[in-house]
Amino acid sequence: MIIKLIAVPVVLFGAWILSGYLPTRNIATPSYSVLDKRPEYEIRRYDPYVLAETALGDLDGSGGFKLLFQYISGKNAGGSKLAMTAPVLKNNPAGGDKLAMTAPVLKWEGEGTIAFVMPPGRSLAELPQPGDPKVVLREVPGHKAAVVSFSGLAGSAKLKEKTGGLLRALRKDGVNPRSTPVIALYDPPWTPPFMRRNEIMVEID
C-alpha cells in the first residue's frame, strides 16, 4: 500500500515532465550565434527570419494567438499547414505598464504585437499568404540583440524585474537599444515552471 502511495505521485510527476519536454524537443527556433556573455545578459547575432504577426489586442479574447495558430493550421492561401516553432514573440511599443496572463502566452494590455516565427528555410515569398488580413508576414533582417534568459512563470512582476534589469545593465555598459523589449516564450502552458525557458530581448546597435 505504501509503495502504491509513493508510486502514483512519482508516475504523475514523470508524466508532467514528459508533457513539457516532448512537444518542444525538436521544435525549430531562430538561428543565432553568441557574440559575448556578460554577467546580466548575452549578446547574440541573429540570422534573418520571417514572422507571422498580428495586433496584440483583445480580439476574441485570445490576444491574437488564435489568429496566428489558425494561419499555421491552414487558414491561408492554399490551405498549407506550417510547423509550430518557438518562441512566441510579443512586444508592447506603448510601454506595457499593464500585463495580464492568458493561456498559453502573456498578453500585453493595450497596443502591441504578437508573432510566431516561421519555419527556418522558408522565405517571405515562399510562405502562403494569410487568410485573415489581420495577420501580416514580415521579414526580420539579421541583427544583434541583448538577451536575458530565465525559467519559471513569466508573470508581470517577473517580466518587469527582468526587463528593468536588462535595460539598466545596457545603460551601465553603454549599449544603445534599438527596439522596445520583446518577450520570447518557448514552452506550452502545461510545462513545469522549472523547465520553462523565457527571454527578454532588445535589439542593439
The 8 nearest C-alpha neighbors of each residue, nearest first, counted from 0:
[[1, 3, 2, 4, 5, 6, 7, 8],
 [2, 0, 4, 3, 5, 6, 7, 8],
 [1, 3, 5, 0, 4, 6, 7, 9],
 [4, 2, 6, 0, 5, 1, 7, 8],
 [3, 5, 1, 2, 6, 7, 0, 8],
 [6, 4, 2, 3, 7, 8, 1, 9],
 [5, 7, 3, 9, 4, 8, 2, 10],
 [6, 8, 10, 9, 5, 4, 3, 11],
 [9, 7, 11, 10, 6, 12, 5, 4],
 [8, 10, 6, 12, 7, 11, 13, 5],
 [11, 9, 13, 7, 12, 8, 6, 14],
 [10, 12, 14, 8, 13, 9, 15, 7],
 [13, 11, 15, 9, 14, 10, 8, 16],
 [12, 14, 10, 16, 15, 11, 9, 17],
 [13, 15, 11, 17, 12, 16, 18, 10],
 [16, 14, 12, 18, 13, 17, 11, 19],
 [15, 17, 13, 19, 14, 18, 20, 12],
 [16, 18, 20, 14, 19, 15, 21, 13],
 [19, 17, 15, 16, 20, 21, 14, 190],
 [18, 20, 190, 17, 16, 21, 189, 191],
 [19, 21, 17, 18, 23, 22, 24, 16],
 [20, 22, 24, 23, 17, 18, 19, 25],
 [23, 21, 20, 24, 19, 18, 26, 25],
 [24, 22, 26, 21, 25, 20, 186, 19],
 [23, 25, 21, 26, 20, 22, 27, 19],
 [26, 24, 23, 27, 22, 21, 84, 28],
 [25, 27, 23, 84, 24, 28, 85, 83],
 [28, 26, 84, 85, 25, 118, 29, 119],
 [27, 29, 85, 84, 30, 26, 86, 116],
 [30, 28, 31, 48, 27, 119, 45, 46],
 [29, 31, 46, 45, 28, 32, 47, 119],
 [32, 30, 45, 44, 46, 43, 29, 33],
 [31, 33, 44, 43, 34, 45, 30, 46],
 [32, 34, 43, 35, 42, 44, 31, 41],
 [35, 33, 43, 42, 32, 44, 36, 41],
 [34, 36, 42, 41, 33, 37, 43, 40],
 [37, 35, 41, 42, 40, 38, 34, 33],
 [36, 38, 40, 41, 39, 35, 42, 168],
 [37, 39, 40, 36, 41, 168, 147, 35],
 [38, 40, 37, 168, 165, 147, 41, 164],
 [41, 39, 147, 37, 146, 38, 145, 36],
 [40, 42, 36, 146, 37, 35, 145, 43],
 [41, 43, 145, 35, 34, 144, 33, 146],
 [44, 42, 33, 144, 34, 143, 32, 45],
 [43, 45, 143, 32, 31, 142, 33, 144],
 [46, 44, 31, 141, 142, 30, 143, 43],
 [45, 47, 141, 30, 31, 48, 44, 142],
 [48, 46, 141, 140, 139, 45, 49, 138],
 [47, 49, 139, 138, 46, 140, 29, 50],
 [50, 48, 138, 117, 137, 139, 116, 123],
 [51, 49, 116, 137, 117, 136, 115, 52],
 [50, 52, 136, 115, 114, 135, 134, 137],
 [51, 53, 114, 135, 134, 113, 50, 136],
 [52, 54, 134, 112, 113, 133, 63, 135],
 [55, 53, 112, 56, 111, 113, 63, 52],
 [54, 56, 112, 111, 62, 113, 63, 53],
 [57, 55, 58, 62, 54, 109, 110, 63],
 [56, 58, 62, 60, 59, 61, 55, 63],
 [59, 57, 56, 60, 62, 63, 61, 55],
 [58, 60, 61, 57, 62, 63, 65, 56],
 [59, 61, 57, 58, 62, 63, 56, 101],
 [62, 60, 63, 64, 59, 65, 57, 58],
 [61, 63, 57, 55, 56, 60, 64, 106],
 [62, 64, 61, 66, 55, 65, 53, 54],
 [65, 63, 67, 66, 61, 62, 68, 113],
 [64, 66, 68, 67, 63, 61, 69, 62],
 [67, 65, 69, 63, 68, 64, 70, 134],
 [68, 66, 70, 64, 69, 65, 71, 63],
 [67, 69, 65, 70, 71, 66, 72, 64],
 [68, 70, 72, 66, 67, 74, 71, 65],
 [69, 71, 74, 67, 68, 72, 73, 75],
 [70, 72, 81, 68, 80, 73, 69, 67],
 [73, 71, 80, 69, 70, 68, 74, 81],
 [74, 72, 78, 80, 79, 75, 71, 70],
 [75, 73, 70, 130, 69, 78, 72, 129],
 [76, 74, 130, 129, 78, 73, 128, 70],
 [75, 77, 128, 127, 78, 130, 129, 74],
 [78, 76, 79, 75, 127, 73, 74, 128],
 [77, 79, 73, 75, 76, 74, 80, 72],
 [80, 78, 73, 77, 81, 75, 127, 76],
 [79, 81, 73, 72, 71, 78, 82, 70],
 [82, 80, 71, 83, 72, 79, 118, 73],
 [81, 83, 84, 118, 80, 71, 117, 72],
 [82, 84, 81, 85, 26, 71, 118, 117],
 [85, 83, 27, 26, 28, 116, 82, 118],
 [86, 84, 28, 185, 87, 27, 116, 26],
 [85, 87, 185, 184, 183, 88, 84, 28],
 [86, 88, 115, 184, 183, 85, 114, 185],
 [89, 87, 183, 114, 182, 113, 86, 115],
 [90, 88, 113, 182, 181, 112, 114, 183],
 [89, 91, 181, 111, 112, 182, 180, 92],
 [90, 92, 111, 93, 95, 94, 110, 107],
 [93, 91, 94, 111, 179, 90, 110, 95],
 [94, 92, 91, 95, 110, 111, 109, 96],
 [95, 93, 92, 91, 96, 179, 110, 97],
 [94, 96, 97, 91, 93, 107, 98, 108],
 [95, 97, 94, 98, 108, 107, 93, 159],
 [98, 96, 95, 108, 107, 99, 155, 109],
 [99, 97, 107, 155, 108, 106, 96, 95],
 [98, 100, 106, 107, 101, 105, 108, 97],
 [101, 99, 105, 106, 102, 104, 98, 154],
 [102, 100, 104, 105, 103, 106, 99, 61],
 [103, 101, 104, 188, 100, 105, 61, 187],
 [102, 104, 188, 101, 187, 105, 100, 64],
 [105, 103, 102, 101, 106, 100, 184, 188],
 [104, 106, 100, 101, 99, 107, 103, 102],
 [105, 107, 99, 100, 62, 101, 108, 98],
 [106, 108, 98, 95, 109, 99, 91, 105],
 [109, 107, 98, 97, 106, 99, 110, 95],
 [110, 108, 107, 56, 111, 55, 95, 93],
 [111, 109, 93, 91, 55, 56, 108, 92],
 [110, 112, 91, 55, 90, 92, 54, 109],
 [113, 111, 55, 54, 90, 89, 53, 91],
 [112, 114, 89, 55, 88, 53, 52, 54],
 [115, 113, 52, 88, 51, 87, 50, 89],
 [114, 116, 87, 51, 50, 117, 88, 52],
 [117, 115, 50, 49, 84, 114, 85, 51],
 [116, 118, 49, 50, 115, 119, 51, 84],
 [119, 117, 121, 84, 120, 82, 116, 27],
 [120, 118, 121, 117, 48, 29, 27, 28],
 [119, 121, 122, 118, 48, 117, 125, 49],
 [122, 120, 119, 125, 118, 126, 123, 117],
 [123, 121, 125, 124, 120, 126, 49, 48],
 [122, 124, 125, 126, 49, 138, 121, 136],
 [123, 125, 122, 126, 127, 121, 128, 136],
 [126, 124, 122, 123, 121, 127, 128, 120],
 [125, 127, 123, 124, 121, 128, 122, 136],
 [128, 126, 76, 75, 129, 125, 77, 79],
 [127, 129, 76, 75, 126, 130, 136, 135],
 [130, 128, 75, 131, 70, 134, 76, 127],
 [129, 131, 75, 74, 76, 128, 132, 70],
 [130, 132, 133, 129, 134, 74, 75, 66],
 [133, 131, 134, 130, 129, 135, 53, 128],
 [132, 134, 131, 53, 135, 54, 66, 52],
 [135, 133, 53, 132, 52, 131, 129, 51],
 [136, 134, 52, 51, 53, 137, 133, 132],
 [137, 135, 51, 50, 52, 134, 49, 138],
 [138, 136, 50, 49, 135, 139, 51, 52],
 [137, 139, 49, 48, 50, 140, 123, 136],
 [138, 140, 48, 47, 49, 137, 141, 50],
 [141, 139, 47, 142, 138, 48, 46, 45],
 [140, 142, 47, 46, 45, 139, 44, 143],
 [141, 143, 45, 44, 140, 144, 46, 202],
 [144, 142, 44, 43, 203, 202, 45, 42],
 [145, 143, 202, 203, 201, 43, 42, 146],
 [144, 146, 42, 201, 41, 200, 202, 43],
 [147, 145, 200, 41, 40, 199, 144, 42],
 [146, 148, 40, 199, 198, 41, 200, 165],
 [149, 147, 198, 197, 146, 199, 196, 150],
 [150, 148, 197, 196, 198, 147, 151, 195],
 [149, 151, 196, 195, 197, 193, 194, 192],
 [152, 150, 192, 193, 195, 153, 149, 194],
 [151, 153, 154, 192, 150, 195, 157, 193],
 [154, 152, 157, 158, 151, 155, 197, 105],
 [155, 153, 157, 156, 152, 158, 100, 105],
 [154, 156, 158, 157, 98, 159, 153, 99],
 [157, 155, 159, 158, 154, 160, 153, 161],
 [156, 158, 160, 154, 159, 155, 153, 161],
 [159, 157, 155, 161, 160, 156, 162, 153],
 [158, 160, 162, 156, 157, 161, 163, 155],
 [159, 161, 157, 163, 158, 162, 164, 156],
 [160, 162, 164, 158, 163, 159, 157, 165],
 [163, 161, 159, 165, 164, 160, 158, 166],
 [162, 164, 166, 160, 165, 161, 159, 167],
 [163, 165, 161, 167, 162, 166, 160, 168],
 [164, 166, 168, 162, 163, 167, 161, 169],
 [165, 167, 169, 163, 168, 164, 162, 170],
 [168, 166, 170, 164, 169, 165, 163, 171],
 [167, 169, 171, 165, 166, 170, 164, 172],
 [168, 170, 174, 166, 172, 171, 167, 173],
 [171, 169, 173, 167, 172, 168, 174, 166],
 [170, 172, 168, 169, 173, 167, 174, 166],
 [173, 171, 169, 170, 174, 168, 167, 175],
 [172, 174, 170, 171, 169, 175, 168, 176],
 [175, 173, 169, 172, 170, 176, 203, 204],
 [174, 176, 203, 204, 173, 177, 169, 170],
 [177, 175, 203, 178, 202, 201, 174, 204],
 [178, 176, 203, 202, 204, 175, 179, 201],
 [179, 177, 202, 176, 201, 180, 203, 181],
 [178, 180, 92, 201, 181, 90, 177, 91],
 [181, 179, 201, 200, 90, 199, 178, 182],
 [180, 182, 90, 200, 89, 199, 201, 183],
 [183, 181, 199, 89, 88, 198, 90, 200],
 [182, 184, 88, 198, 86, 87, 197, 199],
 [185, 183, 197, 86, 87, 186, 182, 196],
 [186, 184, 86, 85, 196, 197, 87, 183],
 [185, 187, 195, 184, 190, 188, 196, 23],
 [186, 188, 189, 190, 103, 19, 185, 22],
 [189, 187, 103, 190, 186, 102, 104, 191],
 [188, 190, 187, 191, 19, 18, 15, 186],
 [189, 191, 19, 188, 187, 192, 186, 195],
 [190, 192, 194, 193, 189, 19, 16, 195],
 [193, 191, 151, 195, 194, 152, 190, 150],
 [192, 194, 151, 191, 195, 150, 190, 152],
 [195, 193, 192, 191, 190, 196, 150, 151],
 [196, 194, 150, 192, 151, 193, 186, 190],
 [197, 195, 150, 185, 149, 184, 194, 186],
 [196, 198, 184, 149, 148, 183, 150, 185],
 [199, 197, 148, 183, 147, 182, 149, 200],
 [198, 200, 182, 147, 181, 146, 183, 180],
 [199, 201, 146, 181, 180, 145, 198, 144],
 [202, 200, 180, 145, 144, 178, 203, 176],
 [201, 203, 144, 177, 178, 176, 143, 145],
 [204, 202, 176, 177, 144, 175, 143, 201],
 [203, 175, 177, 176, 143, 202, 174, 144]]
